[in-house]
Amino acid sequence: MKKSVAVLLALFLALGFAGVASAHVTVQPGSVPAGSYQVFTLRVPSEKEAATTQVKVEVPDGVDVTRFEPKAGWTYETEKNADGKITSFTWKATGEGLGATEFGQFNFQGKVADDAKELVWKAHQTYSDGSVVDWTGAADADTPASVTAVTAKVADGDDHGHGGGASASADDASEGRDTLTLSLSIAGVGLGALALLIALFRRRKA
């Protein structure tokens, strides 16, 4: 009994912490190889009754951001330094923005520097009531900055596949889930047929 309660408590705490973490403004993926081209995703949840109307992101020194995927209902603008490197970008809602139960994803493309160690994405989330949440703190802060770890450069680090490996992994995982679902369905049909045969046999015997 005590063991069951402990397991349930651990599960509850894990789900609770996962919910808190998922509410943070983050940039995905969480890990990238040095020297690689990547499609990054800025994930923005609203945590207040007021709507999120603007998000500004400071671009780390270790990545060169070059392109943005258009998003309906939003516009973006960039800031550059004297060398023409994008140092920040800001998404602004043209309508009501993201409501209390909504989140948005904003895709952009960039190349990770060969000597990068980690990418710290500092973000500033503005709400319709004028309040601003600065996601710039350390990992244990209430409003931490999102961090992307940078791993060793791979042999074909100049690959322009833009994260194709991640997509392939996702496809493989999806195929595995589909196979499992099909197998379980077939097993379910077989058990149902067996139960029906047993019921018919017992009725005839009676």
PyMOL commands that set and color helices and strands:
alter all, ss='L'
color gray80, all
select helices_A, chain A and resi 2-22+164-205
alter helices_A, ss='H'
color red, helices_A
select strands_A, chain A and resi 26-28+31-33+37-45+52-58+63-68+74-80+86-93+103-112+118-127+132-135+146-151
alter strands_A, ss='S'
color yellow, strands_A
deselect
rebuild
show_as cartoon
